[in-house]
Amino acid sequence: MFFDVSYQSYLPALIGTDDLVDGNGKLGASQSFAALAGPGLGGGLVGLVGAARAMSADAISYVVSVASLVAIRARERPPQPDQRQKLTTEIAEGLSFVLRHPILRKIVACTGTANLFGAMAMALEIIFLVRLLHVRPADTGLLIAVASLGGVAGGALGLFPIGELFPGAFTCTIFVFLDMLDGVLARMKGTTGTWGAFLDSTMDRIADAGIFSGLVIWFMLGGRNPLLAGVCLFCLVAGNLVSYVKARAEGLGLRCDVGLIERPERMVISLVAVGVSGLGVPYILNVGLWALAVIYFALAVMSAFLVKRRQAHG
């Protein structure tokens, strides 16, 4: 609780007033990323190496956090001697101001109750899943991560539309990496199944929608490039079409593995193009998105022809 209050109060001393919106957006995105990646990665570590070693990894993360804080070189200007007051006096003045303000007091009440009951629900949720439903630790972390997906999608969508292409691409790249890591852990532990495959596929569609929707908004607003906005929209629709064709074919008992370029490779193409473009490299985003559109079109056509040929051969 004290850390959350402190880092938000310290931010204006680290960056200028003009960068506060961008800074708060990045803090929100990183917090949302932690909410998604933490439970899934923690559950995977518990299932892979046990609870004790997983807690050791958590302790190491705190050491990294402390080292990062110590590495901050900026120092907040101390108040003038005539401005110093007792801590209790400052707390009383702050509370009095917040309680008198019609908007701030509602925000404090909403945030306070949400944090209190949210923490209570999270603790009971884990007990319910583990003790009553006997859900494995890895699956428990996965379920909590899915519940946090909306917050992460909101953080990612908050970066692309304001032109923060590199931070947004970096965040999404970590999501793709964690998605691949989750599959590797499941295969190592022998815990793959139909439910996990279904859930993974559903999360992939949500991630694709978040990435391309954010790019569409950026190109239509700040990027001022309706043509590339249309290309992104085509990639989103064509990607869902390829997934639907494959799922529908398998539902009819026909295999539809084109094997040209799988989803991780397609995500790497798009995210590398977006991220490098965010670093100032010209034309790379245009080339990457047009190449991706061609790939999606080829996959859709090849998938349809493959299904037709296998249906004809029985």
MODELLER restraints for C-alpha pairs under 7 A, 6 or more apart:
rsr = mdl.restraints
at = mdl.atoms
rsr.add(forms.Gaussian(group=physical.xy_distance, feature=features.Distance(at['CA:12:A'], at['CA:20:A']), mean=6.79, stdev=0.5))
rsr.add(forms.Gaussian(group=physical.xy_distance, feature=features.Distance(at['CA:13:A'], at['CA:76:A']), mean=5.62, stdev=0.5))
rsr.add(forms.Gaussian(group=physical.xy_distance, feature=features.Distance(at['CA:14:A'], at['CA:74:A']), mean=6.24, stdev=0.5))
rsr.add(forms.Gaussian(group=physical.xy_distance, feature=features.Distance(at['CA:25:A'], at['CA:158:A']), mean=6.97, stdev=0.5))
rsr.add(forms.Gaussian(group=physical.xy_distance, feature=features.Distance(at['CA:28:A'], at['CA:155:A']), mean=6.35, stdev=0.5))
rsr.add(forms.Gaussian(group=physical.xy_distance, feature=features.Distance(at['CA:29:A'], at['CA:152:A']), mean=6.74, stdev=0.5))
rsr.add(forms.Gaussian(group=physical.xy_distance, feature=features.Distance(at['CA:29:A'], at['CA:155:A']), mean=4.29, stdev=0.5))
rsr.add(forms.Gaussian(group=physical.xy_distance, feature=features.Distance(at['CA:29:A'], at['CA:156:A']), mean=6.53, stdev=0.5))
rsr.add(forms.Gaussian(group=physical.xy_distance, feature=features.Distance(at['CA:32:A'], at['CA:151:A']), mean=5.43, stdev=0.5))
rsr.add(forms.Gaussian(group=physical.xy_distance, feature=features.Distance(at['CA:32:A'], at['CA:152:A']), mean=4.73, stdev=0.5))
rsr.add(forms.Gaussian(group=physical.xy_distance, feature=features.Distance(at['CA:32:A'], at['CA:155:A']), mean=6.34, stdev=0.5))
rsr.add(forms.Gaussian(group=physical.xy_distance, feature=features.Distance(at['CA:33:A'], at['CA:152:A']), mean=5.53, stdev=0.5))
rsr.add(forms.Gaussian(group=physical.xy_distance, feature=features.Distance(at['CA:35:A'], at['CA:145:A']), mean=6.99, stdev=0.5))
rsr.add(forms.Gaussian(group=physical.xy_distance, feature=features.Distance(at['CA:35:A'], at['CA:148:A']), mean=6.03, stdev=0.5))
rsr.add(forms.Gaussian(group=physical.xy_distance, feature=features.Distance(at['CA:36:A'], at['CA:145:A']), mean=4.58, stdev=0.5))
rsr.add(forms.Gaussian(group=physical.xy_distance, feature=features.Distance(at['CA:36:A'], at['CA:148:A']), mean=5.24, stdev=0.5))
rsr.add(forms.Gaussian(group=physical.xy_distance, feature=features.Distance(at['CA:36:A'], at['CA:149:A']), mean=6.06, stdev=0.5))
rsr.add(forms.Gaussian(group=physical.xy_distance, feature=features.Distance(at['CA:36:A'], at['CA:152:A']), mean=6.62, stdev=0.5))
rsr.add(forms.Gaussian(group=physical.xy_distance, feature=features.Distance(at['CA:37:A'], at['CA:145:A']), mean=6.57, stdev=0.5))
rsr.add(forms.Gaussian(group=physical.xy_distance, feature=features.Distance(at['CA:39:A'], at['CA:141:A']), mean=4.36, stdev=0.5))
rsr.add(forms.Gaussian(group=physical.xy_distance, feature=features.Distance(at['CA:39:A'], at['CA:142:A']), mean=6.69, stdev=0.5))
rsr.add(forms.Gaussian(group=physical.xy_distance, feature=features.Distance(at['CA:39:A'], at['CA:144:A']), mean=6.06, stdev=0.5))
rsr.add(forms.Gaussian(group=physical.xy_distance, feature=features.Distance(at['CA:39:A'], at['CA:145:A']), mean=5.63, stdev=0.5))
rsr.add(forms.Gaussian(group=physical.xy_distance, feature=features.Distance(at['CA:40:A'], at['CA:138:A']), mean=6.93, stdev=0.5))
rsr.add(forms.Gaussian(group=physical.xy_distance, feature=features.Distance(at['CA:40:A'], at['CA:141:A']), mean=4.13, stdev=0.5))
rsr.add(forms.Gaussian(group=physical.xy_distance, feature=features.Distance(at['CA:40:A'], at['CA:142:A']), mean=4.57, stdev=0.5))
rsr.add(forms.Gaussian(group=physical.xy_distance, feature=features.Distance(at['CA:40:A'], at['CA:145:A']), mean=5.45, stdev=0.5))
rsr.add(forms.Gaussian(group=physical.xy_distance, feature=features.Distance(at['CA:42:A'], at['CA:54:A']), mean=6.89, stdev=0.5))
rsr.add(forms.Gaussian(group=physical.xy_distance, feature=features.Distance(at['CA:42:A'], at['CA:141:A']), mean=6.47, stdev=0.5))
rsr.add(forms.Gaussian(group=physical.xy_distance, feature=features.Distance(at['CA:43:A'], at['CA:137:A']), mean=4.97, stdev=0.5))
rsr.add(forms.Gaussian(group=physical.xy_distance, feature=features.Distance(at['CA:43:A'], at['CA:138:A']), mean=3.95, stdev=0.5))
rsr.add(forms.Gaussian(group=physical.xy_distance, feature=features.Distance(at['CA:43:A'], at['CA:139:A']), mean=6.85, stdev=0.5))
rsr.add(forms.Gaussian(group=physical.xy_distance, feature=features.Distance(at['CA:43:A'], at['CA:140:A']), mean=6.43, stdev=0.5))
rsr.add(forms.Gaussian(group=physical.xy_distance, feature=features.Distance(at['CA:43:A'], at['CA:141:A']), mean=4.38, stdev=0.5))
rsr.add(forms.Gaussian(group=physical.xy_distance, feature=features.Distance(at['CA:44:A'], at['CA:138:A']), mean=4.54, stdev=0.5))
rsr.add(forms.Gaussian(group=physical.xy_distance, feature=features.Distance(at['CA:44:A'], at['CA:185:A']), mean=6.85, stdev=0.5))
rsr.add(forms.Gaussian(group=physical.xy_distance, feature=features.Distance(at['CA:45:A'], at['CA:54:A']), mean=5.61, stdev=0.5))
rsr.add(forms.Gaussian(group=physical.xy_distance, feature=features.Distance(at['CA:46:A'], at['CA:54:A']), mean=5.61, stdev=0.5))
rsr.add(forms.Gaussian(group=physical.xy_distance, feature=features.Distance(at['CA:46:A'], at['CA:137:A']), mean=6.32, stdev=0.5))
rsr.add(forms.Gaussian(group=physical.xy_distance, feature=features.Distance(at['CA:46:A'], at['CA:138:A']), mean=6.75, stdev=0.5))
rsr.add(forms.Gaussian(group=physical.xy_distance, feature=features.Distance(at['CA:47:A'], at['CA:137:A']), mean=5.91, stdev=0.5))
rsr.add(forms.Gaussian(group=physical.xy_distance, feature=features.Distance(at['CA:47:A'], at['CA:138:A']), mean=5.40, stdev=0.5))
rsr.add(forms.Gaussian(group=physical.xy_distance, feature=features.Distance(at['CA:98:A'], at['CA:104:A']), mean=5.56, stdev=0.5))
rsr.add(forms.Gaussian(group=physical.xy_distance, feature=features.Distance(at['CA:98:A'], at['CA:105:A']), mean=5.47, stdev=0.5))
rsr.add(forms.Gaussian(group=physical.xy_distance, feature=features.Distance(at['CA:99:A'], at['CA:105:A']), mean=5.01, stdev=0.5))
rsr.add(forms.Gaussian(group=physical.xy_distance, feature=features.Distance(at['CA:129:A'], at['CA:135:A']), mean=5.52, stdev=0.5))
rsr.add(forms.Gaussian(group=physical.xy_distance, feature=features.Distance(at['CA:129:A'], at['CA:140:A']), mean=6.85, stdev=0.5))
rsr.add(forms.Gaussian(group=physical.xy_distance, feature=features.Distance(at['CA:130:A'], at['CA:136:A']), mean=6.83, stdev=0.5))
rsr.add(forms.Gaussian(group=physical.xy_distance, feature=features.Distance(at['CA:153:A'], at['CA:210:A']), mean=5.94, stdev=0.5))
rsr.add(forms.Gaussian(group=physical.xy_distance, feature=features.Distance(at['CA:156:A'], at['CA:168:A']), mean=5.72, stdev=0.5))
rsr.add(forms.Gaussian(group=physical.xy_distance, feature=features.Distance(at['CA:157:A'], at['CA:210:A']), mean=6.37, stdev=0.5))
rsr.add(forms.Gaussian(group=physical.xy_distance, feature=features.Distance(at['CA:157:A'], at['CA:214:A']), mean=4.99, stdev=0.5))
rsr.add(forms.Gaussian(group=physical.xy_distance, feature=features.Distance(at['CA:159:A'], at['CA:165:A']), mean=6.82, stdev=0.5))
rsr.add(forms.Gaussian(group=physical.xy_distance, feature=features.Distance(at['CA:159:A'], at['CA:168:A']), mean=5.36, stdev=0.5))
rsr.add(forms.Gaussian(group=physical.xy_distance, feature=features.Distance(at['CA:160:A'], at['CA:168:A']), mean=5.95, stdev=0.5))
rsr.add(forms.Gaussian(group=physical.xy_distance, feature=features.Distance(at['CA:160:A'], at['CA:214:A']), mean=5.21, stdev=0.5))
rsr.add(forms.Gaussian(group=physical.xy_distance, feature=features.Distance(at['CA:160:A'], at['CA:215:A']), mean=5.93, stdev=0.5))
rsr.add(forms.Gaussian(group=physical.xy_distance, feature=features.Distance(at['CA:160:A'], at['CA:218:A']), mean=6.04, stdev=0.5))
rsr.add(forms.Gaussian(group=physical.xy_distance, feature=features.Distance(at['CA:161:A'], at['CA:214:A']), mean=5.64, stdev=0.5))
rsr.add(forms.Gaussian(group=physical.xy_distance, feature=features.Distance(at['CA:161:A'], at['CA:215:A']), mean=6.67, stdev=0.5))
rsr.add(forms.Gaussian(group=physical.xy_distance, feature=features.Distance(at['CA:161:A'], at['CA:217:A']), mean=5.44, stdev=0.5))
rsr.add(forms.Gaussian(group=physical.xy_distance, feature=features.Distance(at['CA:161:A'], at['CA:218:A']), mean=4.13, stdev=0.5))
rsr.add(forms.Gaussian(group=physical.xy_distance, feature=features.Distance(at['CA:162:A'], at['CA:218:A']), mean=6.64, stdev=0.5))
rsr.add(forms.Gaussian(group=physical.xy_distance, feature=features.Distance(at['CA:162:A'], at['CA:222:A']), mean=6.94, stdev=0.5))
rsr.add(forms.Gaussian(group=physical.xy_distance, feature=features.Distance(at['CA:163:A'], at['CA:218:A']), mean=6.52, stdev=0.5))
rsr.add(forms.Gaussian(group=physical.xy_distance, feature=features.Distance(at['CA:163:A'], at['CA:222:A']), mean=6.90, stdev=0.5))
rsr.add(forms.Gaussian(group=physical.xy_distance, feature=features.Distance(at['CA:164:A'], at['CA:278:A']), mean=6.93, stdev=0.5))
rsr.add(forms.Gaussian(group=physical.xy_distance, feature=features.Distance(at['CA:165:A'], at['CA:274:A']), mean=5.98, stdev=0.5))
rsr.add(forms.Gaussian(group=physical.xy_distance, feature=features.Distance(at['CA:165:A'], at['CA:275:A']), mean=5.73, stdev=0.5))
rsr.add(forms.Gaussian(group=physical.xy_distance, feature=features.Distance(at['CA:165:A'], at['CA:278:A']), mean=4.73, stdev=0.5))
rsr.add(forms.Gaussian(group=physical.xy_distance, feature=features.Distance(at['CA:166:A'], at['CA:274:A']), mean=6.71, stdev=0.5))
rsr.add(forms.Gaussian(group=physical.xy_distance, feature=features.Distance(at['CA:166:A'], at['CA:275:A']), mean=4.11, stdev=0.5))
rsr.add(forms.Gaussian(group=physical.xy_distance, feature=features.Distance(at['CA:166:A'], at['CA:276:A']), mean=6.85, stdev=0.5))
rsr.add(forms.Gaussian(group=physical.xy_distance, feature=features.Distance(at['CA:166:A'], at['CA:278:A']), mean=4.61, stdev=0.5))
rsr.add(forms.Gaussian(group=physical.xy_distance, feature=features.Distance(at['CA:166:A'], at['CA:279:A']), mean=6.51, stdev=0.5))
rsr.add(forms.Gaussian(group=physical.xy_distance, feature=features.Distance(at['CA:169:A'], at['CA:271:A']), mean=5.27, stdev=0.5))
rsr.add(forms.Gaussian(group=physical.xy_distance, feature=features.Distance(at['CA:169:A'], at['CA:274:A']), mean=6.21, stdev=0.5))
rsr.add(forms.Gaussian(group=physical.xy_distance, feature=features.Distance(at['CA:169:A'], at['CA:275:A']), mean=5.10, stdev=0.5))
rsr.add(forms.Gaussian(group=physical.xy_distance, feature=features.Distance(at['CA:170:A'], at['CA:275:A']), mean=6.80, stdev=0.5))
rsr.add(forms.Gaussian(group=physical.xy_distance, feature=features.Distance(at['CA:173:A'], at['CA:271:A']), mean=6.69, stdev=0.5))
rsr.add(forms.Gaussian(group=physical.xy_distance, feature=features.Distance(at['CA:186:A'], at['CA:192:A']), mean=5.42, stdev=0.5))
rsr.add(forms.Gaussian(group=physical.xy_distance, feature=features.Distance(at['CA:208:A'], at['CA:236:A']), mean=6.90, stdev=0.5))
rsr.add(forms.Gaussian(group=physical.xy_distance, feature=features.Distance(at['CA:209:A'], at['CA:236:A']), mean=6.50, stdev=0.5))
rsr.add(forms.Gaussian(group=physical.xy_distance, feature=features.Distance(at['CA:212:A'], at['CA:232:A']), mean=5.70, stdev=0.5))
rsr.add(forms.Gaussian(group=physical.xy_distance, feature=features.Distance(at['CA:212:A'], at['CA:233:A']), mean=6.80, stdev=0.5))
rsr.add(forms.Gaussian(group=physical.xy_distance, feature=features.Distance(at['CA:212:A'], at['CA:236:A']), mean=6.14, stdev=0.5))
rsr.add(forms.Gaussian(group=physical.xy_distance, feature=features.Distance(at['CA:215:A'], at['CA:229:A']), mean=6.98, stdev=0.5))
rsr.add(forms.Gaussian(group=physical.xy_distance, feature=features.Distance(at['CA:215:A'], at['CA:232:A']), mean=6.85, stdev=0.5))
rsr.add(forms.Gaussian(group=physical.xy_distance, feature=features.Distance(at['CA:216:A'], at['CA:229:A']), mean=4.58, stdev=0.5))
rsr.add(forms.Gaussian(group=physical.xy_distance, feature=features.Distance(at['CA:216:A'], at['CA:232:A']), mean=6.11, stdev=0.5))
rsr.add(forms.Gaussian(group=physical.xy_distance, feature=features.Distance(at['CA:216:A'], at['CA:233:A']), mean=6.72, stdev=0.5))
rsr.add(forms.Gaussian(group=physical.xy_distance, feature=features.Distance(at['CA:219:A'], at['CA:225:A']), mean=4.95, stdev=0.5))
rsr.add(forms.Gaussian(group=physical.xy_distance, feature=features.Distance(at['CA:219:A'], at['CA:226:A']), mean=6.12, stdev=0.5))
rsr.add(forms.Gaussian(group=physical.xy_distance, feature=features.Distance(at['CA:219:A'], at['CA:228:A']), mean=6.66, stdev=0.5))
rsr.add(forms.Gaussian(group=physical.xy_distance, feature=features.Distance(at['CA:219:A'], at['CA:229:A']), mean=5.28, stdev=0.5))
rsr.add(forms.Gaussian(group=physical.xy_distance, feature=features.Distance(at['CA:220:A'], at['CA:226:A']), mean=5.59, stdev=0.5))
rsr.add(forms.Gaussian(group=physical.xy_distance, feature=features.Distance(at['CA:220:A'], at['CA:229:A']), mean=6.33, stdev=0.5))
rsr.add(forms.Gaussian(group=physical.xy_distance, feature=features.Distance(at['CA:231:A'], at['CA:289:A']), mean=6.87, stdev=0.5))
rsr.add(forms.Gaussian(group=physical.xy_distance, feature=features.Distance(at['CA:231:A'], at['CA:290:A']), mean=6.91, stdev=0.5))
rsr.add(forms.Gaussian(group=physical.xy_distance, feature=features.Distance(at['CA:231:A'], at['CA:293:A']), mean=6.64, stdev=0.5))
rsr.add(forms.Gaussian(group=physical.xy_distance, feature=features.Distance(at['CA:232:A'], at['CA:289:A']), mean=6.99, stdev=0.5))
rsr.add(forms.Gaussian(group=physical.xy_distance, feature=features.Distance(at['CA:234:A'], at['CA:293:A']), mean=6.88, stdev=0.5))
rsr.add(forms.Gaussian(group=physical.xy_distance, feature=features.Distance(at['CA:235:A'], at['CA:293:A']), mean=5.42, stdev=0.5))
rsr.add(forms.Gaussian(group=physical.xy_distance, feature=features.Distance(at['CA:235:A'], at['CA:296:A']), mean=6.52, stdev=0.5))
rsr.add(forms.Gaussian(group=physical.xy_distance, feature=features.Distance(at['CA:238:A'], at['CA:296:A']), mean=5.79, stdev=0.5))
rsr.add(forms.Gaussian(group=physical.xy_distance, feature=features.Distance(at['CA:238:A'], at['CA:297:A']), mean=6.69, stdev=0.5))
rsr.add(forms.Gaussian(group=physical.xy_distance, feature=features.Distance(at['CA:238:A'], at['CA:300:A']), mean=6.98, stdev=0.5))
rsr.add(forms.Gaussian(group=physical.xy_distance, feature=features.Distance(at['CA:239:A'], at['CA:296:A']), mean=6.22, stdev=0.5))
rsr.add(forms.Gaussian(group=physical.xy_distance, feature=features.Distance(at['CA:241:A'], at['CA:300:A']), mean=6.88, stdev=0.5))
rsr.add(forms.Gaussian(group=physical.xy_distance, feature=features.Distance(at['CA:242:A'], at['CA:299:A']), mean=6.68, stdev=0.5))
rsr.add(forms.Gaussian(group=physical.xy_distance, feature=features.Distance(at['CA:242:A'], at['CA:300:A']), mean=5.22, stdev=0.5))
rsr.add(forms.Gaussian(group=physical.xy_distance, feature=features.Distance(at['CA:245:A'], at['CA:303:A']), mean=6.99, stdev=0.5))
rsr.add(forms.Gaussian(group=physical.xy_distance, feature=features.Distance(at['CA:246:A'], at['CA:256:A']), mean=5.42, stdev=0.5))
rsr.add(forms.Gaussian(group=physical.xy_distance, feature=features.Distance(at['CA:249:A'], at['CA:255:A']), mean=6.45, stdev=0.5))
rsr.add(forms.Gaussian(group=physical.xy_distance, feature=features.Distance(at['CA:249:A'], at['CA:256:A']), mean=6.38, stdev=0.5))
rsr.add(forms.Gaussian(group=physical.xy_distance, feature=features.Distance(at['CA:249:A'], at['CA:307:A']), mean=6.71, stdev=0.5))
rsr.add(forms.Gaussian(group=physical.xy_distance, feature=features.Distance(at['CA:250:A'], at['CA:256:A']), mean=6.99, stdev=0.5))
rsr.add(forms.Gaussian(group=physical.xy_distance, feature=features.Distance(at['CA:254:A'], at['CA:307:A']), mean=6.84, stdev=0.5))
rsr.add(forms.Gaussian(group=physical.xy_distance, feature=features.Distance(at['CA:254:A'], at['CA:310:A']), mean=6.95, stdev=0.5))
rsr.add(forms.Gaussian(group=physical.xy_distance, feature=features.Distance(at['CA:256:A'], at['CA:303:A']), mean=6.28, stdev=0.5))
rsr.add(forms.Gaussian(group=physical.xy_distance, feature=features.Distance(at['CA:256:A'], at['CA:306:A']), mean=6.57, stdev=0.5))
rsr.add(forms.Gaussian(group=physical.xy_distance, feature=features.Distance(at['CA:256:A'], at['CA:307:A']), mean=6.21, stdev=0.5))
rsr.add(forms.Gaussian(group=physical.xy_distance, feature=features.Distance(at['CA:258:A'], at['CA:302:A']), mean=6.95, stdev=0.5))
rsr.add(forms.Gaussian(group=physical.xy_distance, feature=features.Distance(at['CA:258:A'], at['CA:303:A']), mean=6.24, stdev=0.5))
rsr.add(forms.Gaussian(group=physical.xy_distance, feature=features.Distance(at['CA:266:A'], at['CA:292:A']), mean=6.99, stdev=0.5))
rsr.add(forms.Gaussian(group=physical.xy_distance, feature=features.Distance(at['CA:269:A'], at['CA:288:A']), mean=6.38, stdev=0.5))
rsr.add(forms.Gaussian(group=physical.xy_distance, feature=features.Distance(at['CA:270:A'], at['CA:288:A']), mean=6.11, stdev=0.5))
rsr.add(forms.Gaussian(group=physical.xy_distance, feature=features.Distance(at['CA:270:A'], at['CA:289:A']), mean=6.43, stdev=0.5))
rsr.add(forms.Gaussian(group=physical.xy_distance, feature=features.Distance(at['CA:273:A'], at['CA:284:A']), mean=5.67, stdev=0.5))
rsr.add(forms.Gaussian(group=physical.xy_distance, feature=features.Distance(at['CA:273:A'], at['CA:285:A']), mean=4.84, stdev=0.5))
rsr.add(forms.Gaussian(group=physical.xy_distance, feature=features.Distance(at['CA:273:A'], at['CA:288:A']), mean=5.34, stdev=0.5))
rsr.add(forms.Gaussian(group=physical.xy_distance, feature=features.Distance(at['CA:274:A'], at['CA:285:A']), mean=5.65, stdev=0.5))
rsr.add(forms.Gaussian(group=physical.xy_distance, feature=features.Distance(at['CA:277:A'], at['CA:284:A']), mean=5.99, stdev=0.5))
rsr.add(forms.Gaussian(group=physical.xy_distance, feature=features.Distance(at['CA:277:A'], at['CA:285:A']), mean=5.68, stdev=0.5))
